[in-house]
Amino acid sequence: MTGLELRTGLHGIARHPRARPAPVPTLTLPDHRRPILILGRAGDCDVVLADPTVSRVHAVLMRYGGQWLLLDRGSTNGTTVNGRRTWGTIAVRPGDLVTFGRLGFRLARAPKGQV
C-alpha cells in the first residue's frame, strides 16, 4: 500500500480525494492594435515564459484576417492547442487551452479599451 487513498466518484471511476483541477492561467489576446505576440523564454519576447521546457523563442500568436493564428517556432518541447500537438500554423480563439512546453494557458479576449 502506497498510502494514497483513492475514492470512487460517479460511475465507479477512482479519483484522488482532493483531485480538483488546478486553475489554468489566462493568456489575454490583445486587441487589433497589437497584431503579433512573440512567446518564449528570452527576455526580449513580448510574453516571457520563465520555464526550462519553453524554448527561447517558442511560438508566435498573430492576428490575421480577423482571427488569431498560433505558430510553433520549432520548439523542443512542443505546443498544443486543446490537447493536440501543433506543427505549423493553427487558428485559435478565446477559450482554447494552449500549452508551451509544460505551461498551460486559457486564451481570453482583451477587455474593451485595453491592449
PyRosetta script that sets phi, psi and omega in degrees:
from pyrosetta import init, pose_from_sequence

init()
pose = pose_from_sequence("MTGLELRTGLHGIARHPRARPAPVPTLTLPDHRRPILILGRAGDCDVVLADPTVSRVHAVLMRYGGQWLLLDRGSTNGTTVNGRRTWGTIAVRPGDLVTFGRLGFRLARAPKGQV")
pose.set_psi(1, 133.5)
pose.set_omega(1, -176.0)
pose.set_phi(2, -89.7)
pose.set_psi(2, -12.2)
pose.set_omega(2, -176.8)
pose.set_phi(3, 91.1)
pose.set_psi(3, -6.0)
pose.set_omega(3, 177.4)
pose.set_phi(4, -87.3)
pose.set_psi(4, 120.6)
pose.set_omega(4, -178.3)
pose.set_phi(5, -94.6)
pose.set_psi(5, 125.6)
pose.set_omega(5, 175.8)
pose.set_phi(6, -108.8)
pose.set_psi(6, 138.1)
pose.set_omega(6, 176.6)
pose.set_phi(7, -115.3)
pose.set_psi(7, 153.6)
pose.set_omega(7, 179.7)
pose.set_phi(8, -91.2)
pose.set_psi(8, 126.4)
pose.set_omega(8, 178.0)
pose.set_phi(9, -96.0)
pose.set_psi(9, -154.8)
pose.set_omega(9, 177.9)
pose.set_phi(10, -58.2)
pose.set_psi(10, 143.6)
pose.set_omega(10, 175.6)
pose.set_phi(11, 62.9)
pose.set_psi(11, 21.5)
pose.set_omega(11, 175.4)
pose.set_phi(12, 73.0)
pose.set_psi(12, 17.1)
pose.set_omega(12, -179.9)
pose.set_phi(13, -85.2)
pose.set_psi(13, 127.2)
pose.set_omega(13, -179.8)
pose.set_phi(14, -72.6)
pose.set_psi(14, 138.8)
pose.set_omega(14, 177.5)
pose.set_phi(15, -145.0)
pose.set_psi(15, 156.2)
pose.set_omega(15, 176.3)
pose.set_phi(16, -72.4)
pose.set_psi(16, 142.1)
pose.set_omega(16, -176.0)
pose.set_phi(17, -60.9)
pose.set_psi(17, -26.7)
pose.set_omega(17, 179.3)
pose.set_phi(18, -109.8)
pose.set_psi(18, 22.7)
pose.set_omega(18, -174.6)
pose.set_phi(19, -76.5)
pose.set_psi(19, 87.8)
pose.set_omega(19, 172.4)
pose.set_phi(20, -117.2)
pose.set_psi(20, 134.0)
pose.set_omega(20, 179.3)
pose.set_phi(21, -61.9)
pose.set_psi(21, 136.8)
pose.set_omega(21, 176.8)
pose.set_phi(22, -68.0)
pose.set_psi(22, 144.4)
pose.set_omega(22, 177.6)
pose.set_phi(23, -62.1)
pose.set_psi(23, 140.3)
pose.set_omega(23, -179.2)
pose.set_phi(24, -93.5)
pose.set_psi(24, 127.7)
pose.set_omega(24, 177.9)
pose.set_phi(25, -62.1)
pose.set_psi(25, 155.2)
pose.set_omega(25, -179.3)
pose.set_phi(26, -98.1)
pose.set_psi(26, 137.8)
pose.set_omega(26, 171.3)
pose.set_phi(27, -113.3)
pose.set_psi(27, 109.7)
pose.set_omega(27, -175.3)
pose.set_phi(28, -82.8)
pose.set_psi(28, 126.1)
pose.set_omega(28, 175.6)
pose.set_phi(29, -79.6)
pose.set_psi(29, 125.6)
pose.set_omega(29, -179.4)
pose.set_phi(30, -70.5)
pose.set_psi(30, 166.7)
pose.set_omega(30, 178.8)
pose.set_phi(31, -75.6)
pose.set_psi(31, -173.6)
pose.set_omega(31, -173.2)
pose.set_phi(32, -62.4)
pose.set_psi(32, -16.4)
pose.set_omega(32, -178.5)
pose.set_phi(33, -74.7)
pose.set_psi(33, -14.3)
pose.set_omega(33, 179.0)
pose.set_phi(34, -127.3)
pose.set_psi(34, 83.1)
pose.set_omega(34, -170.0)
pose.set_phi(35, -79.6)
pose.set_psi(35, -9.9)
pose.set_omega(35, -178.5)
pose.set_phi(36, -134.2)
pose.set_psi(36, 134.3)
pose.set_omega(36, 173.5)
pose.set_phi(37, -126.1)
pose.set_psi(37, 127.2)
pose.set_omega(37, 175.3)
pose.set_phi(38, -101.5)
pose.set_psi(38, 127.8)
pose.set_omega(38, -177.2)
pose.set_phi(39, -116.1)
pose.set_psi(39, 135.7)
pose.set_omega(39, 178.1)
pose.set_phi(40, 173.5)
pose.set_psi(40, -175.5)
pose.set_omega(40, -177.5)
pose.set_phi(41, -82.7)
pose.set_psi(41, -22.8)
pose.set_omega(41, -177.4)
pose.set_phi(42, -65.5)
pose.set_psi(42, 143.0)
pose.set_omega(42, -177.2)
pose.set_phi(43, -64.1)
pose.set_psi(43, -21.0)
pose.set_omega(43, -179.2)
pose.set_phi(44, -94.6)
pose.set_psi(44, 8.4)
pose.set_omega(44, 174.2)
pose.set_phi(45, -72.5)
pose.set_psi(45, 154.5)
pose.set_omega(45, 177.1)
pose.set_phi(46, -65.7)
pose.set_psi(46, -38.6)
pose.set_omega(46, 176.0)
pose.set_phi(47, -121.9)
pose.set_psi(47, 110.1)
pose.set_omega(47, -178.4)
pose.set_phi(48, -90.3)
pose.set_psi(48, 122.8)
pose.set_omega(48, 179.6)
pose.set_phi(49, -111.7)
pose.set_psi(49, 97.7)
pose.set_omega(49, -174.1)
pose.set_phi(50, -81.4)
pose.set_psi(50, 77.8)
pose.set_omega(50, 179.3)
pose.set_phi(51, -146.5)
pose.set_psi(51, 136.6)
pose.set_omega(51, -177.1)
pose.set_phi(52, -65.0)
pose.set_psi(52, -15.8)
pose.set_omega(52, 178.6)
pose.set_phi(53, -86.6)
pose.set_psi(53, -2.2)
pose.set_omega(53, 179.1)
pose.set_phi(54, -100.4)
pose.set_psi(54, 133.6)
pose.set_omega(54, 178.2)
pose.set_phi(55, -73.1)
pose.set_psi(55, 162.0)
pose.set_omega(55, -178.3)
pose.set_phi(56, -56.4)
pose.set_psi(56, -47.5)
pose.set_omega(56, 171.2)
pose.set_phi(57, -123.3)
pose.set_psi(57, 94.6)
pose.set_omega(57, -168.2)
pose.set_phi(58, -84.5)
pose.set_psi(58, -47.8)
pose.set_omega(58, -173.8)
pose.set_phi(59, -155.8)
pose.set_psi(59, 165.8)
pose.set_omega(59, 177.5)
pose.set_phi(60, -130.2)
pose.set_psi(60, 131.7)
pose.set_omega(60, 170.2)
pose.set_phi(61, -104.9)
pose.set_psi(61, 127.6)
pose.set_omega(61, -179.4)
pose.set_phi(62, -138.0)
pose.set_psi(62, 143.3)
pose.set_omega(62, 178.0)
pose.set_phi(63, -94.8)
pose.set_psi(63, 125.8)
pose.set_omega(63, -178.4)
pose.set_phi(64, -147.7)
pose.set_psi(64, 127.2)
pose.set_omega(64, 177.3)
pose.set_phi(65, 59.8)
pose.set_psi(65, 34.6)
pose.set_omega(65, 177.6)
pose.set_phi(66, 82.7)
pose.set_psi(66, 4.4)
pose.set_omega(66, 177.7)
pose.set_phi(67, -133.8)
pose.set_psi(67, 162.5)
pose.set_omega(67, 177.0)
pose.set_phi(68, -94.9)
pose.set_psi(68, 136.0)
pose.set_omega(68, 176.4)
pose.set_phi(69, -119.0)
pose.set_psi(69, 142.1)
pose.set_omega(69, 178.4)
pose.set_phi(70, -115.8)
pose.set_psi(70, 129.0)
pose.set_omega(70, 179.5)
pose.set_phi(71, -122.4)
pose.set_psi(71, 118.9)
pose.set_omega(71, 172.2)
pose.set_phi(72, -78.1)
pose.set_psi(72, 131.0)
pose.set_omega(72, -175.8)
pose.set_phi(73, -90.9)
pose.set_psi(73, 33.6)
pose.set_omega(73, -179.7)
pose.set_phi(74, 77.9)
pose.set_psi(74, 33.0)
pose.set_omega(74, -177.4)
pose.set_phi(75, -62.6)
pose.set_psi(75, 153.0)
pose.set_omega(75, -179.9)
pose.set_phi(76, -68.9)
pose.set_psi(76, -44.7)
pose.set_omega(76, -174.1)
pose.set_phi(77, -99.7)
pose.set_psi(77, 3.6)
pose.set_omega(77, 169.1)
pose.set_phi(78, 82.7)
pose.set_psi(78, 168.1)
pose.set_omega(78, 177.7)
pose.set_phi(79, -130.9)
pose.set_psi(79, 136.7)
pose.set_omega(79, 175.9)
pose.set_phi(80, -124.2)
pose.set_psi(80, 153.1)
pose.set_omega(80, 172.9)
pose.set_phi(81, -127.5)
pose.set_psi(81, 118.2)
pose.set_omega(81, -178.4)
pose.set_phi(82, 52.4)
pose.set_psi(82, 41.2)
pose.set_omega(82, 175.0)
pose.set_phi(83, 85.8)
pose.set_psi(83, -1.3)
pose.set_omega(83, -179.0)
pose.set_phi(84, -110.4)
pose.set_psi(84, 129.1)
pose.set_omega(84, 178.3)
pose.set_phi(85, -62.5)
pose.set_psi(85, 138.7)
pose.set_omega(85, -179.4)
pose.set_phi(86, -112.0)
pose.set_psi(86, 144.5)
pose.set_omega(86, 170.2)
pose.set_phi(87, -130.2)
pose.set_psi(87, 136.8)
pose.set_omega(87, -178.1)
pose.set_phi(88, 78.1)
pose.set_psi(88, -146.4)
pose.set_omega(88, -174.7)
pose.set_phi(89, -109.2)
pose.set_psi(89, 138.3)
pose.set_omega(89, 178.8)
pose.set_phi(90, -137.4)
pose.set_psi(90, 142.3)
pose.set_omega(90, 176.6)
pose.set_phi(91, -74.5)
pose.set_psi(91, 136.9)
pose.set_omega(91, 177.1)
pose.set_phi(92, -129.7)
pose.set_psi(92, 163.8)
pose.set_omega(92, 179.4)
pose.set_phi(93, -150.3)
pose.set_psi(93, 165.2)
pose.set_omega(93, 177.5)
pose.set_phi(94, -53.9)
pose.set_psi(94, 138.1)
pose.set_omega(94, -178.1)
pose.set_phi(95, 101.6)
pose.set_psi(95, -21.1)
pose.set_omega(95, 178.4)
pose.set_phi(96, -68.7)
pose.set_psi(96, 146.6)
pose.set_omega(96, 174.8)
pose.set_phi(97, -99.0)
pose.set_psi(97, 119.2)
pose.set_omega(97, 179.6)
pose.set_phi(98, -118.6)
pose.set_psi(98, 144.7)
pose.set_omega(98, 174.7)
pose.set_phi(99, -126.8)
pose.set_psi(99, 142.6)
pose.set_omega(99, 175.6)
pose.set_phi(100, -121.9)
pose.set_psi(100, 110.4)
pose.set_omega(100, -169.9)
pose.set_phi(101, 62.4)
pose.set_psi(101, -123.9)
pose.set_omega(101, 178.6)
pose.set_phi(102, -102.5)
pose.set_psi(102, 6.0)
pose.set_omega(102, -179.7)
pose.set_phi(103, -92.6)
pose.set_psi(103, 125.0)
pose.set_omega(103, -179.0)
pose.set_phi(104, -111.2)
pose.set_psi(104, 146.2)
pose.set_omega(104, -179.7)
pose.set_phi(105, -142.5)
pose.set_psi(105, 149.5)
pose.set_omega(105, 171.2)
pose.set_phi(106, -99.9)
pose.set_psi(106, 123.9)
pose.set_omega(106, 179.7)
pose.set_phi(107, -72.3)
pose.set_psi(107, 139.6)
pose.set_omega(107, -179.3)
pose.set_phi(108, -137.8)
pose.set_psi(108, 150.3)
pose.set_omega(108, 176.7)
pose.set_phi(109, -76.2)
pose.set_psi(109, 142.8)
pose.set_omega(109, 177.1)
pose.set_phi(110, -69.8)
pose.set_psi(110, 141.6)
pose.set_omega(110, 174.4)
pose.set_phi(111, -59.8)
pose.set_psi(111, 147.8)
pose.set_omega(111, -179.3)
pose.set_phi(112, -56.2)
pose.set_psi(112, 136.3)
pose.set_omega(112, 178.9)
pose.set_phi(113, 84.7)
pose.set_psi(113, -1.2)
pose.set_omega(113, -179.6)
pose.set_phi(114, -116.3)
pose.set_psi(114, 137.2)
pose.set_omega(114, 178.8)
pose.set_phi(115, -88.4)
pose.dump_pdb("model.pdb")
